[in-house]
Amino acid sequence: MTERESMIWPGTTRAAGRAAREHAELPLRGWARVVVRVAGSGLLIATAAIHLDLYLTGYRTIPTIGWLFLLQVIAAFGLGLAVLAIPGRLVVPGRLAAAAGAGFALATLGGYILSVWIGLFGFKEVRTAAGIVAGVVEVAAFVVLAALALAPAAANAPAGGAAGAWATFPARIPPAAARAAGMTAATLTVALVLLGLAAAGASSTPPAATGTALKTATIGGTTVVTNAKGFTLYSFAPDTPASSKCYGSCAAYWPPVTGTTAAGQGLPGKVATITRTGGSRQLTYNGHPLYTYIGDTAPGQARGNNLNLNGGLWHEVPASR
C-alpha cells in the first residue's frame, strides 16, 4: 500500500461511514412519520366506525342529533383517508389535513361532553360504554394528529440526522405555533378532565317513570299507552312476559318503565310487573315489558315505532289488542 493510499483510505472510510449512518437514519425518520400518519388515520376512522354504529343502533331517528352523527361519520372517514393518502412530500397539505383531523377530534369530544352535561338541540346524552370509548379514541386522535401537524418536516432536518432533528425541534418551532400548541395542550387537559367527570358523573340511564300513572293518548290515529308525562311506551320483540332482554346500552336508549301495578289503574289492558336484574320492578302491559325511547323529546311523538334497533323490533304499545 502506498503512502497516498494510506492517506485516502481513512478519509474515505469516515465519509462512507457517515453516508451509511445518514442513509440509515433517513428511512427511520420516514417510517416514524408514516407510523404516526397511519395511527392518526386509524384513530379517525375508528371514531367514524363508532359513530356509525351509534347512528344505526339508536340515534338515526333523533332530529338534528341523528344528522350530526351521520355528518361526523362522513367527516371522520374523509379526514382519516386524507391524512393517510396525502404523500409525505406535500408538507403543507399534509399538515393541514392533520390539523383538521385534530380539530375535528377535539370538537367531537366537546360536543359529547356538552351533550352529557347540559344537552344539545333538546337532546341530553346518556352514558354508554361506546360513548366513553369514542371519547378516549378522540383524545388519542387529537394527540397523534396534533403531533403530526407540528412535527418538523424531513427536508428541514439538520445534518445530525433524526437525533439532531428532535434535539433542535423546540428551537425551530415558530412562536405563533408554540403559542397555539400551548393553548391546544391546555384545552386538551381541560377536555380530559371534563371527559373524566362526564364518565364518572353522567347517568347511565335517563330518569324512568317510577311510581307514576300510565295513561293513553292518540298518536297518528292510534290510541297508545303513555307514561304520566305523555311519552309513548314501547314493547321489545325479543322480550317475554316474564323477562326483559334489554340491558346495557339498549336500556340507555330505551329506558325501562318502573313502578307498581297501581300505576295502570283505569287502562283497558292488564298491568303487571317483572323483576329486572338488580331488583327493580318493570311495568308490563298485556304481557309486554314497557320502555320509553330517548329519541322522543316531547309528548305525542312515536319515533321509536317499528324500528329495528338494539337487537330487535320496537313497537308502540296500543291501549287494547
Backbone bond lengths (Angstrom), bond angles and torsions (degrees), N, CA, C in turn:
res aa  C-N    CA-C-N  psi(-1)  N-CA   C-N-CA  omega(-1)  CA-C   N-CA-C  phi
1 M - - - 1.467 - - 1.523 108.84 -
2 T 1.336 116.68 131.57 1.462 120.89 -179.23 1.509 110.47 -80.29
3 E 1.356 115.50 167.18 1.466 119.73 178.81 1.510 110.61 -64.13
4 R 1.376 116.66 -38.15 1.480 119.86 179.67 1.515 110.72 -62.39
5 E 1.333 116.30 -41.74 1.458 120.49 -179.88 1.520 110.81 -64.50
6 S 1.374 114.99 -39.32 1.453 118.26 -179.69 1.517 111.85 -67.84
7 M 1.346 117.78 -27.55 1.460 120.80 178.48 1.533 110.94 -78.14
8 I 1.318 118.09 -36.15 1.465 121.53 -177.85 1.525 111.33 -75.84
9 W 1.311 116.23 -35.79 1.471 119.98 -171.48 1.533 113.69 -59.61
10 P 1.357 119.79 -47.37 1.462 118.05 179.88 1.522 112.45 -62.18
11 G 1.342 117.99 -41.85 1.465 120.30 179.16 1.506 111.66 -63.27
12 T 1.343 113.51 -42.08 1.463 117.66 179.18 1.520 110.76 -63.44
13 T 1.310 116.35 -38.74 1.457 120.48 -179.93 1.520 111.10 -64.68
14 R 1.349 115.42 -44.11 1.468 118.19 179.68 1.529 111.03 -64.34
15 A 1.367 115.81 -41.83 1.466 119.36 179.56 1.520 111.01 -63.24
16 A 1.322 115.19 -43.13 1.463 119.13 179.96 1.516 111.11 -64.70
17 G 1.351 115.29 -40.04 1.465 118.42 179.33 1.512 111.91 -65.04
18 R 1.368 115.94 -41.16 1.452 119.64 178.87 1.523 110.76 -64.56
19 A 1.330 117.32 -43.30 1.466 121.23 178.51 1.525 110.94 -61.68
20 A 1.341 116.01 -39.21 1.466 119.44 -179.87 1.527 110.58 -65.52
21 R 1.371 114.98 -42.18 1.462 117.81 179.70 1.519 111.25 -63.70
22 E 1.351 116.70 -45.04 1.458 120.20 179.37 1.513 110.88 -62.85
23 H 1.338 116.56 -39.85 1.461 120.63 179.28 1.537 109.93 -64.11
24 A 1.325 117.04 -36.14 1.462 120.35 -179.71 1.524 111.47 -73.62
25 E 1.354 115.76 -31.40 1.452 119.01 -177.03 1.530 112.95 -78.43
26 L 1.332 117.89 -31.79 1.458 120.72 -178.36 1.525 112.53 -61.45
27 P 1.369 118.98 -47.26 1.445 118.82 176.98 1.525 112.42 -62.10
28 L 1.357 116.88 -31.69 1.449 119.11 178.97 1.521 110.81 -63.39
29 R 1.335 116.69 -44.39 1.450 119.79 177.46 1.530 110.77 -63.60
30 G 1.326 115.50 -42.53 1.455 119.13 179.26 1.513 112.25 -62.35
31 W 1.333 116.89 -44.48 1.449 120.31 -179.35 1.521 111.42 -67.32
32 A 1.345 116.88 -36.18 1.468 119.02 178.17 1.521 110.33 -61.93
33 R 1.333 116.24 -42.68 1.459 119.42 179.26 1.528 110.96 -65.74
34 V 1.325 116.74 -39.75 1.468 120.18 178.69 1.520 110.46 -63.12
35 V 1.335 116.41 -42.38 1.470 120.02 179.54 1.527 110.81 -60.91
36 V 1.350 116.49 -43.60 1.460 120.04 179.77 1.530 110.21 -65.18
37 R 1.337 117.06 -40.93 1.465 120.09 177.99 1.518 111.12 -61.04
38 V 1.327 115.85 -46.43 1.465 119.56 -178.90 1.527 110.15 -63.74
39 A 1.345 116.64 -41.21 1.469 120.07 179.67 1.524 110.74 -63.59
40 G 1.344 117.07 -46.47 1.459 119.78 179.48 1.514 112.26 -62.42
41 S 1.334 115.83 -43.79 1.463 120.09 178.47 1.523 110.83 -62.60
42 G 1.330 115.85 -43.97 1.458 119.69 -179.25 1.520 112.80 -63.08
43 L 1.339 116.74 -38.90 1.463 119.90 178.80 1.529 111.41 -66.55
44 L 1.338 116.56 -39.94 1.470 118.72 176.76 1.523 111.48 -63.72
45 I 1.323 116.15 -43.22 1.464 119.71 179.52 1.527 110.62 -66.22
46 A 1.344 116.40 -33.70 1.463 119.62 176.24 1.527 111.09 -63.75
47 T 1.343 117.08 -42.35 1.463 119.05 176.79 1.534 110.84 -63.35
48 A 1.332 115.91 -37.18 1.469 119.31 177.44 1.524 110.68 -62.69
49 A 1.335 116.84 -42.36 1.462 120.29 -179.35 1.526 111.40 -64.96
50 I 1.338 116.33 -40.60 1.464 119.90 179.46 1.523 110.32 -64.59
51 H 1.335 116.71 -45.02 1.461 119.47 -179.49 1.529 111.56 -68.52
52 L 1.330 117.28 -31.30 1.462 119.39 175.72 1.520 110.26 -65.28
53 D 1.332 116.16 -42.07 1.465 119.74 178.15 1.526 110.55 -63.56
54 L 1.339 117.09 -43.27 1.464 120.27 178.25 1.528 111.12 -63.38
55 Y 1.331 116.06 -39.48 1.463 120.34 179.29 1.526 110.87 -62.76
56 L 1.317 116.64 -44.29 1.459 120.59 -175.27 1.520 112.45 -75.87
57 T 1.337 118.01 -27.80 1.457 120.38 -173.02 1.524 113.93 -103.35
58 G 1.328 119.32 2.88 1.445 116.24 178.59 1.512 116.64 -175.33
59 Y 1.337 119.21 -17.08 1.454 119.52 -170.61 1.533 113.93 -111.52
60 R 1.293 118.28 -8.56 1.466 118.94 -171.03 1.518 112.78 -68.62
61 T 1.332 118.59 -21.90 1.458 120.30 -178.98 1.525 112.58 -94.44
62 I 1.342 117.96 -0.67 1.462 120.20 -178.17 1.521 108.78 -86.15
63 P 1.320 118.62 124.68 1.473 120.42 -178.47 1.530 111.13 -58.39
64 T 1.296 116.13 142.26 1.469 125.39 178.14 1.527 111.26 65.94
65 I 1.329 117.82 -54.62 1.464 120.86 -178.39 1.527 110.26 -61.04
66 G 1.335 116.95 -42.31 1.458 119.97 179.99 1.518 112.01 -60.75
67 W 1.347 116.71 -44.88 1.463 120.07 179.05 1.522 111.37 -66.78
68 L 1.333 117.43 -35.21 1.464 120.14 177.05 1.522 111.25 -64.83
69 F 1.323 117.20 -38.83 1.458 120.02 177.20 1.528 110.50 -63.87
70 L 1.336 116.10 -41.76 1.457 119.17 178.58 1.523 110.88 -65.39
71 L 1.330 117.50 -39.14 1.453 121.50 176.83 1.524 111.17 -63.80
72 Q 1.331 116.98 -39.01 1.463 120.59 176.71 1.525 111.30 -62.25
73 V 1.315 115.71 -39.96 1.465 119.48 178.96 1.530 110.78 -61.34
74 I 1.328 115.97 -48.65 1.469 120.69 -178.22 1.522 110.77 -63.86
75 A 1.340 116.51 -45.33 1.464 120.32 -178.26 1.523 111.29 -64.78
76 A 1.327 117.56 -42.77 1.466 120.28 -178.42 1.527 111.24 -65.55
77 F 1.335 117.04 -43.70 1.466 119.56 177.10 1.528 110.61 -62.19
78 G 1.332 117.04 -44.76 1.462 120.29 -178.81 1.513 112.42 -63.25
79 L 1.334 117.45 -46.59 1.463 120.39 179.67 1.524 111.69 -66.89
80 G 1.331 116.60 -38.29 1.462 119.46 177.93 1.519 111.69 -62.01
81 L 1.319 117.14 -43.32 1.462 120.35 178.12 1.525 111.35 -67.93
82 A 1.344 117.20 -35.83 1.465 119.97 178.71 1.519 111.06 -65.33
83 V 1.329 117.34 -44.58 1.471 120.79 178.46 1.526 110.40 -59.58
84 L 1.322 116.52 -38.82 1.458 120.42 -176.91 1.523 112.22 -77.95
85 A 1.339 117.41 -35.48 1.455 120.19 -169.72 1.522 114.35 -89.19
86 I 1.334 118.44 -25.67 1.463 119.67 -177.86 1.527 109.53 -67.46
87 P 1.323 118.75 123.83 1.472 121.08 -177.43 1.531 111.44 -60.83
88 G 1.328 115.90 149.27 1.454 120.91 -179.08 1.518 113.60 -61.92
89 R 1.341 117.20 -26.63 1.470 119.54 -178.74 1.520 112.24 -71.37
90 L 1.347 116.94 -19.30 1.467 120.63 177.25 1.529 107.60 -89.40
91 V 1.324 115.49 82.68 1.457 120.57 -170.64 1.520 112.06 -64.12
92 V 1.333 116.99 -51.42 1.466 120.49 -174.89 1.528 111.50 -63.84
93 P 1.344 120.44 -50.17 1.473 119.04 177.41 1.530 112.37 -59.27
94 G 1.344 116.09 -38.09 1.459 118.46 179.09 1.513 112.41 -63.49
95 R 1.343 116.24 -42.86 1.462 119.83 178.47 1.528 111.05 -65.01
96 L 1.329 116.62 -40.53 1.459 120.22 179.52 1.529 111.07 -63.29
97 A 1.327 117.08 -41.98 1.465 120.40 178.94 1.526 110.63 -64.17
98 A 1.347 115.97 -43.06 1.467 119.52 178.96 1.526 111.14 -64.42
99 A 1.350 116.72 -42.58 1.466 120.03 178.99 1.525 111.16 -64.49
100 A 1.340 116.68 -40.18 1.465 119.90 177.77 1.524 110.75 -63.70
101 G 1.337 116.57 -40.97 1.462 120.00 177.92 1.516 112.03 -64.19
102 A 1.341 117.23 -40.67 1.457 120.65 178.20 1.527 110.62 -64.43
103 G 1.341 116.31 -43.24 1.461 119.57 178.31 1.517 112.40 -63.73
104 F 1.334 116.03 -39.50 1.460 120.13 178.01 1.524 110.71 -62.08
105 A 1.338 117.18 -45.56 1.462 120.61 -179.11 1.524 111.01 -61.18
106 L 1.336 116.34 -42.46 1.459 119.80 -179.63 1.528 110.99 -68.09
107 A 1.335 117.48 -40.16 1.459 120.68 179.19 1.533 111.36 -65.46
108 T 1.325 116.58 -40.57 1.464 120.30 178.91 1.519 110.75 -64.57
109 L 1.334 116.02 -42.20 1.458 120.11 176.96 1.523 110.73 -61.49
110 G 1.336 116.64 -43.22 1.462 119.93 177.73 1.509 112.69 -61.36
111 G 1.336 117.03 -39.90 1.458 120.43 177.95 1.516 112.11 -63.19
112 Y 1.330 116.19 -39.65 1.472 119.99 178.79 1.529 110.79 -64.12
113 I 1.334 116.09 -45.07 1.460 119.94 -178.38 1.528 110.67 -63.76
114 L 1.336 116.45 -43.00 1.467 119.77 178.43 1.527 111.51 -63.05
115 S 1.334 116.44 -41.70 1.461 119.27 -178.08 1.523 111.42 -66.98
116 V 1.338 117.31 -29.74 1.457 120.65 177.43 1.526 110.55 -73.70
117 W 1.306 116.64 -41.61 1.459 120.55 -174.43 1.521 113.90 -80.55
118 I 1.324 117.01 -53.81 1.469 119.50 -172.53 1.520 113.14 -121.93
119 G 1.332 118.02 -12.54 1.453 121.29 -179.57 1.522 112.54 90.69
120 L 1.317 115.69 155.06 1.459 122.56 178.14 1.522 109.39 -132.88
121 F 1.325 116.37 132.23 1.463 122.32 176.64 1.530 111.54 53.71
122 G 1.337 115.55 38.37 1.453 120.27 178.31 1.514 114.43 80.47
123 F 1.320 118.40 5.03 1.461 121.98 -178.27 1.521 109.56 -117.80
124 K 1.340 117.39 131.16 1.456 122.04 178.17 1.521 109.23 -111.33
125 E 1.313 115.29 123.02 1.462 122.07 -176.90 1.520 110.91 -69.63
126 V 1.312 116.04 151.60 1.457 122.07 172.12 1.518 108.18 -114.15
127 R 1.312 115.31 155.37 1.462 119.39 -177.41 1.521 110.85 -76.16
128 T 1.323 116.36 126.44 1.458 122.55 173.89 1.521 108.42 -133.38
129 A 1.327 115.77 158.13 1.469 119.72 178.39 1.523 110.56 -60.75
130 A 1.347 116.67 -39.21 1.467 119.98 -179.67 1.521 110.81 -63.95
131 G 1.340 117.63 -38.82 1.455 120.73 179.27 1.520 112.02 -65.07
132 I 1.334 117.10 -42.12 1.462 120.77 179.36 1.524 110.20 -66.92
133 V 1.332 117.21 -42.76 1.467 120.48 178.32 1.529 110.23 -61.32
134 A 1.339 116.22 -42.80 1.464 119.47 178.54 1.521 110.86 -60.60
135 G 1.339 117.17 -40.18 1.461 120.18 178.42 1.514 112.25 -62.59
136 V 1.322 117.01 -43.04 1.467 120.64 179.03 1.530 110.95 -64.68
137 V 1.333 116.53 -42.20 1.463 120.58 178.73 1.526 110.48 -63.61
138 E 1.326 117.05 -38.77 1.474 120.34 179.13 1.528 111.56 -65.73
139 V 1.330 117.15 -37.78 1.470 119.92 175.78 1.525 109.95 -62.61
140 A 1.329 116.91 -46.35 1.463 120.70 179.33 1.521 111.25 -62.45
141 A 1.344 116.93 -40.70 1.465 120.44 178.76 1.518 110.89 -62.77
142 F 1.326 116.99 -41.20 1.465 120.06 178.77 1.527 110.83 -61.94
143 V 1.317 117.65 -45.53 1.468 120.87 -177.95 1.521 110.56 -61.67
144 V 1.334 116.61 -48.43 1.465 120.58 -176.27 1.528 110.76 -66.32
145 L 1.323 117.53 -45.31 1.463 120.32 -176.33 1.526 111.67 -72.12
146 A 1.328 118.08 -34.65 1.462 119.96 175.54 1.526 110.16 -64.35
147 A 1.336 117.49 -40.21 1.457 121.06 176.63 1.521 111.09 -63.06
148 L 1.330 116.42 -40.24 1.460 120.25 179.00 1.525 111.03 -65.86
149 A 1.330 117.19 -39.70 1.466 120.71 -179.14 1.525 111.93 -68.07
150 L 1.341 117.94 -31.42 1.460 121.76 -176.20 1.521 113.73 -97.88
151 A 1.339 117.51 -9.14 1.461 120.44 -175.92 1.529 110.73 -64.92
152 P 1.356 118.64 145.95 1.468 120.69 178.34 1.512 111.19 -66.17
153 A 1.315 116.24 142.19 1.462 120.75 177.81 1.518 109.80 -70.80
154 A 1.314 116.64 147.52 1.462 121.22 -178.48 1.520 111.32 -62.22
155 A 1.331 117.73 -33.63 1.458 120.55 -177.74 1.517 112.12 -66.85
156 N 1.331 118.09 -22.58 1.436 121.75 -179.22 1.516 113.06 -97.25
157 A 1.329 117.30 7.80 1.454 120.27 -177.66 1.515 110.61 -69.32
158 P 1.350 118.41 141.83 1.446 121.40 179.20 1.511 111.64 -71.88
159 A 1.349 115.20 170.43 1.459 119.72 -175.39 1.508 112.31 -64.83
160 G 1.295 119.40 -18.39 1.456 122.20 -178.17 1.504 113.52 -69.27
161 G 1.331 119.59 -2.76 1.451 121.43 179.02 1.520 111.48 85.31
162 A 1.350 115.74 -158.62 1.456 121.10 -175.45 1.516 111.76 -62.28
163 A 1.330 116.87 -41.95 1.459 119.97 -179.65 1.523 110.39 -62.82
164 G 1.322 116.41 -42.10 1.456 119.56 178.73 1.512 112.28 -66.99
165 A 1.342 116.69 -36.03 1.464 120.12 179.68 1.517 111.14 -61.77
166 W 1.331 116.23 -47.72 1.450 119.22 -178.56 1.523 111.93 -73.05
167 A 1.335 116.96 -28.91 1.468 119.43 178.90 1.524 111.36 -67.74
168 T 1.328 116.64 -36.82 1.468 120.07 -178.60 1.514 113.30 -98.99
169 F 1.335 116.59 3.51 1.461 120.14 -177.18 1.527 113.02 -56.82
170 P 1.366 120.30 -48.28 1.471 118.64 -177.59 1.519 113.28 -57.56
171 A 1.346 116.46 -36.44 1.465 119.33 -177.41 1.519 111.97 -71.95
172 R 1.336 117.70 -21.72 1.457 120.86 -176.93 1.523 113.66 -96.17
173 I 1.341 117.66 2.42 1.465 120.14 176.53 1.519 108.91 -78.97
174 P 1.329 118.98 126.05 1.460 120.61 177.01 1.525 110.92 -58.36
175 P 1.334 117.64 146.10 1.470 119.89 -179.26 1.529 113.36 -54.83
176 A 1.330 115.91 -40.73 1.472 118.14 179.86 1.519 110.95 -62.70
177 A 1.341 116.19 -41.34 1.464 119.45 178.84 1.516 110.94 -66.34
178 A 1.339 116.68 -37.01 1.456 120.08 178.82 1.526 111.04 -63.83
179 R 1.339 116.05 -42.52 1.466 119.06 178.29 1.526 110.58 -64.50
180 A 1.329 115.16 -42.35 1.471 118.66 178.99 1.523 110.82 -62.56
181 A 1.344 116.06 -40.53 1.464 119.53 179.21 1.523 110.83 -64.37
182 G 1.348 116.23 -39.61 1.454 119.16 178.66 1.520 112.02 -63.86
183 M 1.343 116.07 -43.53 1.459 119.45 178.47 1.526 111.08 -65.23
184 T 1.341 115.35 -37.51 1.458 119.42 178.99 1.520 110.82 -65.31
185 A 1.344 116.55 -42.07 1.459 120.25 179.05 1.529 110.71 -62.42
186 A 1.340 115.84 -40.84 1.464 119.36 178.07 1.526 110.81 -64.43
187 T 1.339 116.06 -42.66 1.460 120.21 178.55 1.520 111.14 -62.01
188 L 1.337 115.84 -41.81 1.458 120.19 179.67 1.528 110.91 -63.37
189 T 1.327 116.23 -41.19 1.458 119.70 178.63 1.524 110.81 -59.85
190 V 1.338 115.70 -46.02 1.461 119.76 178.39 1.529 110.36 -62.07
191 A 1.344 116.11 -41.93 1.470 119.90 -179.70 1.514 111.33 -62.50
192 L 1.325 116.74 -40.00 1.464 119.99 178.88 1.523 110.88 -64.45
193 V 1.320 116.03 -42.05 1.464 119.43 178.72 1.527 110.35 -62.92
194 L 1.346 115.89 -44.95 1.462 119.76 -179.86 1.522 111.63 -65.03
195 L 1.347 116.84 -37.54 1.460 119.63 177.77 1.515 110.56 -63.49
196 G 1.343 116.16 -41.76 1.455 119.41 177.34 1.515 112.35 -62.25
197 L 1.344 116.28 -42.22 1.462 119.75 178.17 1.518 111.25 -66.16
198 A 1.347 115.85 -38.74 1.467 119.49 178.67 1.517 110.58 -63.91
199 A 1.336 116.20 -42.73 1.462 120.24 -179.68 1.519 111.31 -65.62
200 A 1.337 115.96 -36.44 1.456 119.58 -176.68 1.524 112.69 -81.31
201 G 1.338 116.52 -34.75 1.451 119.05 -170.93 1.503 115.91 -104.75
202 A 1.336 118.37 -14.78 1.464 119.43 -177.65 1.519 110.47 -70.46
203 S 1.297 114.62 146.04 1.459 119.44 177.94 1.509 109.94 -74.39
204 S 1.334 117.06 139.33 1.462 120.36 179.27 1.519 111.78 -76.45
205 T 1.337 117.98 -20.43 1.463 121.85 175.78 1.515 109.23 -142.46
206 P 1.324 117.42 148.77 1.460 119.45 176.52 1.527 110.72 -67.32
207 P 1.324 117.91 163.31 1.465 120.14 178.62 1.520 111.44 -58.58
208 A 1.315 116.24 133.06 1.459 120.95 179.55 1.529 109.55 -93.00
209 A 1.335 115.22 165.53 1.455 120.40 -178.37 1.523 109.78 -83.74
210 T 1.318 116.59 63.93 1.453 121.56 -175.31 1.526 110.72 -76.31
211 G 1.324 115.93 128.78 1.455 120.34 173.26 1.515 114.62 68.68
212 T 1.315 119.20 18.91 1.454 121.49 -179.94 1.524 109.38 -113.65
213 A 1.329 115.48 157.97 1.461 120.55 -176.47 1.516 111.35 -76.20
214 L 1.330 115.05 150.74 1.453 121.11 171.65 1.520 108.81 -91.23
215 K 1.320 115.65 151.39 1.459 120.99 -178.92 1.523 108.72 -135.39
216 T 1.316 115.50 -178.77 1.463 121.01 171.96 1.523 108.73 -122.91
217 A 1.328 114.97 154.78 1.466 121.03 177.14 1.518 107.50 -151.87
218 T 1.314 116.39 154.39 1.458 121.24 177.12 1.516 108.70 -98.12
219 I 1.336 115.61 117.24 1.457 121.83 -178.40 1.528 107.77 -128.04
220 G 1.316 116.33 120.04 1.455 120.54 -179.14 1.508 113.13 61.32
221 G 1.323 117.74 31.44 1.459 121.63 178.71 1.509 114.51 85.05
222 T 1.342 118.62 0.54 1.462 122.40 -179.53 1.524 109.56 -117.02
223 T 1.327 116.51 134.61 1.458 120.62 176.24 1.522 108.61 -83.60
224 V 1.325 116.07 116.46 1.462 121.13 -174.77 1.521 109.66 -122.63
225 V 1.327 115.06 165.09 1.459 121.87 177.40 1.528 108.52 -85.80
226 T 1.331 115.83 136.98 1.464 121.53 177.66 1.530 109.37 -129.34
227 N 1.325 115.50 167.57 1.455 118.47 171.37 1.521 109.24 -82.51
228 A 1.321 116.35 -175.62 1.464 119.89 -174.58 1.519 112.36 -64.22
229 K 1.327 117.57 -23.90 1.465 120.86 -179.50 1.520 112.57 -89.75
230 G 1.327 116.92 0.47 1.452 120.08 178.00 1.512 115.17 90.56
231 F 1.335 118.28 9.14 1.464 121.08 179.27 1.531 110.14 -83.43
232 T 1.318 115.36 135.85 1.461 122.00 -177.80 1.519 111.25 -60.96
233 L 1.335 115.49 140.32 1.464 121.59 176.51 1.524 109.37 -104.61
234 Y 1.346 114.77 147.24 1.462 121.20 -172.83 1.524 111.04 -126.71
235 S 1.333 114.05 156.53 1.465 121.50 171.49 1.519 108.80 -113.67
236 F 1.333 115.75 153.87 1.464 123.40 -176.35 1.522 107.97 -115.25
237 A 1.343 117.28 122.18 1.466 121.20 -172.35 1.525 113.92 -56.00
238 P 1.355 121.27 -39.84 1.470 119.28 -178.47 1.526 114.72 -70.23
239 D 1.342 118.59 -12.39 1.466 120.63 -178.47 1.527 111.16 -66.50
240 T 1.323 114.95 160.66 1.463 122.37 169.93 1.528 107.40 -118.33
241 P 1.340 117.73 165.73 1.476 118.71 179.13 1.525 113.31 -59.86
242 A 1.337 117.39 -19.15 1.467 120.02 -175.65 1.518 113.93 -108.43
243 S 1.335 118.26 -5.68 1.465 118.43 -175.52 1.522 111.04 -153.33
244 S 1.332 114.15 150.34 1.465 121.94 175.14 1.524 109.37 -100.41
245 K 1.314 115.83 141.23 1.458 121.62 176.66 1.532 111.60 -105.67
246 C 1.317 116.46 10.21 1.465 120.66 -174.96 1.530 109.98 -109.23
247 Y 1.335 115.61 104.06 1.462 122.04 179.12 1.530 108.93 -136.33
248 G 1.302 116.38 173.97 1.464 120.58 177.01 1.513 111.74 64.71
249 S 1.346 115.40 -133.51 1.460 119.51 -178.45 1.525 111.65 -64.52
250 C 1.330 117.21 -28.54 1.468 119.99 176.77 1.524 110.08 -60.04
251 A 1.328 116.78 -45.98 1.458 120.47 -179.51 1.524 112.12 -69.73
252 A 1.350 117.44 -19.16 1.460 119.89 174.94 1.522 110.78 -72.80
253 Y 1.342 116.68 -37.95 1.455 120.80 178.55 1.533 112.01 -81.75
254 W 1.329 115.73 -30.49 1.466 121.84 -177.03 1.535 108.13 -126.06
255 P 1.321 118.26 79.72 1.469 120.62 -176.53 1.520 111.77 -61.62
256 P 1.326 118.15 128.02 1.466 120.46 177.67 1.523 110.84 -68.72
257 V 1.314 115.83 146.00 1.474 121.98 179.01 1.520 107.90 -89.75
258 T 1.320 116.81 118.37 1.457 120.82 -179.33 1.518 110.12 -105.89
259 G 1.324 116.27 156.91 1.459 120.10 179.56 1.511 111.07 158.25
260 T 1.298 116.25 -155.07 1.465 123.38 -178.72 1.514 109.40 -125.59
261 T 1.325 115.57 167.53 1.468 119.78 -178.99 1.518 111.63 -64.99
262 A 1.343 117.26 -22.26 1.461 119.67 178.51 1.516 111.96 -63.55
263 A 1.331 116.44 -20.40 1.462 120.00 -179.35 1.516 111.89 -67.12
264 G 1.335 117.98 -19.07 1.452 120.16 -175.61 1.507 115.11 -102.04
265 Q 1.314 117.85 15.26 1.469 119.71 -179.46 1.533 111.08 -62.33
266 G 1.319 115.28 135.44 1.461 120.82 177.50 1.507 114.34 93.68
267 L 1.334 118.83 -6.17 1.461 121.30 178.05 1.523 109.83 -86.34
268 P 1.344 117.37 151.32 1.465 119.66 -178.64 1.526 113.70 -72.64
269 G 1.316 118.11 -21.91 1.458 121.43 -179.25 1.515 112.45 -95.36
270 K 1.350 115.23 179.41 1.458 121.11 -177.49 1.526 110.10 -94.47
271 V 1.339 115.51 127.55 1.461 121.88 177.38 1.517 108.94 -105.35
272 A 1.320 116.13 132.38 1.462 122.06 177.48 1.527 107.74 -142.66
273 T 1.319 116.64 -175.09 1.470 121.19 177.77 1.517 109.99 -135.25
274 I 1.328 115.07 155.30 1.461 122.58 170.82 1.529 107.56 -125.83
275 T 1.316 116.65 162.33 1.460 121.23 179.06 1.520 109.30 -99.77
276 R 1.323 116.95 121.16 1.451 122.24 177.44 1.527 110.33 -83.76
277 T 1.319 115.32 162.38 1.460 120.23 172.45 1.526 108.57 -58.51
278 G 1.304 116.35 126.40 1.451 120.36 -175.07 1.517 112.62 106.41
279 G 1.344 116.93 -13.97 1.454 120.33 172.28 1.502 116.53 100.98
280 S 1.337 119.82 -8.38 1.467 120.13 -179.49 1.525 110.29 -73.27
281 R 1.327 115.22 154.68 1.453 121.58 -179.15 1.518 109.51 -100.92
282 Q 1.348 115.93 124.43 1.460 120.94 179.61 1.515 109.46 -106.59
283 L 1.325 116.36 134.83 1.456 121.17 179.83 1.533 111.03 -73.33
284 T 1.308 116.02 145.06 1.463 122.10 172.71 1.524 108.19 -125.25
285 Y 1.321 115.15 154.20 1.465 120.74 177.32 1.518 108.31 -132.94
286 N 1.330 115.57 119.69 1.465 121.70 -175.77 1.530 111.21 51.16
287 G 1.336 115.91 39.54 1.465 121.19 176.23 1.513 115.14 85.54
288 H 1.330 118.86 6.19 1.461 121.93 -179.17 1.537 110.21 -112.57
289 P 1.319 118.95 117.14 1.471 119.84 172.46 1.525 110.34 -57.12
290 L 1.333 116.77 141.77 1.458 122.47 -170.64 1.539 111.64 -103.67
291 Y 1.344 114.23 145.00 1.466 121.61 -179.93 1.529 109.33 -142.46
292 T 1.327 115.86 155.38 1.461 121.09 164.80 1.532 107.32 -102.05
293 Y 1.324 116.81 179.55 1.469 121.86 -178.64 1.519 109.28 -133.28
294 I 1.339 117.44 130.81 1.459 119.67 -176.29 1.530 112.05 -68.06
295 G 1.334 117.06 -16.40 1.462 119.70 177.24 1.512 113.52 -73.64
296 D 1.337 117.33 -17.93 1.462 121.04 175.23 1.526 107.66 -85.14
297 T 1.313 115.97 110.93 1.458 120.08 -175.85 1.520 113.17 -101.60
298 A 1.335 117.58 -1.23 1.462 121.06 179.56 1.521 108.60 -154.60
299 P 1.334 117.60 154.41 1.464 119.99 176.63 1.525 111.05 -58.21
300 G 1.329 115.36 149.83 1.459 120.49 177.85 1.512 114.01 89.04
301 Q 1.316 118.61 -1.00 1.464 121.52 178.21 1.528 109.97 -97.50
302 A 1.326 116.04 152.95 1.464 121.31 177.31 1.520 108.94 -144.20
303 R 1.334 115.97 53.69 1.467 120.18 -177.01 1.528 112.55 -69.94
304 G 1.323 117.08 -17.22 1.459 119.19 -179.69 1.512 114.25 -86.29
305 N 1.338 117.94 -4.52 1.456 120.20 -175.37 1.523 111.58 -69.36
306 N 1.328 114.95 132.51 1.468 123.49 177.78 1.536 113.33 64.95
307 L 1.324 117.77 22.53 1.459 120.19 174.73 1.521 110.30 -86.32
308 N 1.326 116.07 144.01 1.463 121.88 174.68 1.523 107.35 -108.30
309 L 1.335 115.91 88.55 1.458 122.07 -174.68 1.522 110.55 -135.43
310 N 1.351 115.49 153.29 1.461 121.76 174.43 1.517 113.18 55.97
311 G 1.327 115.45 32.99 1.459 119.20 172.40 1.507 116.75 98.57
312 G 1.327 119.05 8.04 1.456 119.00 178.99 1.503 112.41 179.13
313 L 1.330 115.31 177.15 1.467 122.31 -179.16 1.526 110.96 -84.21
314 W 1.335 114.38 145.41 1.455 121.82 177.10 1.522 109.23 -118.99
315 H 1.327 115.66 137.60 1.459 120.52 179.95 1.521 109.17 -134.36
316 E 1.324 115.87 143.32 1.470 119.00 170.25 1.527 107.84 -63.59
317 V 1.316 115.85 149.54 1.462 120.37 -175.95 1.527 109.09 -95.73
318 P 1.340 118.34 113.09 1.465 120.24 178.19 1.511 110.32 -70.70
319 A 1.321 115.37 151.32 1.468 119.74 -178.65 1.521 112.01 -65.31
320 S 1.315 117.27 -28.64 1.476 120.60 177.72 1.518 107.81 -142.75
321 R 1.301 116.14 150.59 1.469 121.73 179.85 1.518 109.80 -116.94
